[in-house]
Amino acid sequence: MIFETERLRVRKLLNSDLDAFFQLESNPKVLQYATGEVKTLVEAENDLNNLIKKYETPKNDFWIYAIEQKSDSNFIGTLALVKDEEDDEIGYRFIEDYWGKGYATEICEALIPYCKSIGMQKIIGYVVDENLASAKILERFNFKIVKKFISEDIKLPETKYELYL
């Protein structure tokens, strides 16, 4: 386990997550504000296997974890911690059936102290401007707007947020 909240547990992905991972990665509504295309089952399985292999890769800077409900251990989404050239970026996705239940807020609230505990100085979140719910979550936790731009990959207006820990 990586960390937990009152209702959720964040852990490494497992091969047994495939069906739920595919449900997440094949839904165009889940991916409407994200980089990446809707995936077939075979593509989702390949992605899942590659993400699992990254846990054992030395100097890995691309961590994707499973988010599951404590009550039933159901996989409900993913959490990303990604290091690029200059920033430590966070991100999360939830299966559509779990939207509107406060899970993103709950994860973000626990993610901030977790990031601090592993030595991160600053975390970044990118939000497509149409995704008002995600923007409100970051603003609630005192992330500050640092840049507005049109994303190169999905060609939508986007805002970069940062939080110093």
Long-range contacts (C-beta under 8 A, 24 or more apart in sequence): 2-65, 2-114, 3-110, 3-111, 3-114, 4-70, 4-110, 5-106, 5-107, 5-109, 5-110, 6-106, 7-69, 7-70, 7-71, 7-103, 7-106, 8-67, 8-68, 8-69, 8-70, 8-76, 8-103, 8-106, 8-107, 8-110, 9-67, 9-68, 9-69, 9-70, 9-73, 10-65, 10-66, 10-67, 10-79, 10-107, 10-110, 11-65, 11-66, 11-68, 12-52, 12-55, 12-65, 12-66, 13-48, 13-51, 13-52, 13-64, 13-65, 13-66, 13-78, 14-52, 14-66, 15-48, 15-49, 15-52, 17-48, 17-66, 17-75, 18-44, 18-45, 18-48, 20-74, 20-75, 20-76, 20-95, 21-47, 21-48, 21-75, 21-78, 23-95, 24-77, 24-78, 24-93, 24-94, 24-95, 27-95, 27-96, 29-96, 30-93, 30-94, 30-95, 30-96, 33-127, 33-128, 33-130, 33-131, 33-134, 33-154, 33-156, 34-91, 34-93, 34-154, 35-153, 35-154, 67-92, 67-94, 67-103, 67-107, 76-103, 77-103, 79-107, 79-111, 81-115, 87-122, 87-123, 87-124, 87-162, 88-115, 88-120, 88-121, 88-122, 88-123, 88-124, 89-123, 89-124, 89-125, 89-126, 90-115, 90-123, 90-124, 90-125, 91-125, 91-126, 104-133, 104-134, 104-137, 105-137, 105-140, 108-137, 108-138, 108-140, 108-141, 109-141, 112-141, 112-163, 112-165, 115-165, 116-165, 120-165, 121-164, 121-165, 122-162, 122-163, 122-164, 122-165, 123-162, 123-163, 123-165, 124-160, 124-161, 124-162, 125-160, 125-161, 125-162, 125-163, 126-151, 126-158, 126-159, 126-160, 126-161, 127-158, 127-159, 127-161, 128-154, 128-156, 128-157, 128-158, 129-156, 129-157, 129-158, 129-159, 130-156, 130-157, 135-159, 135-161, 138-163
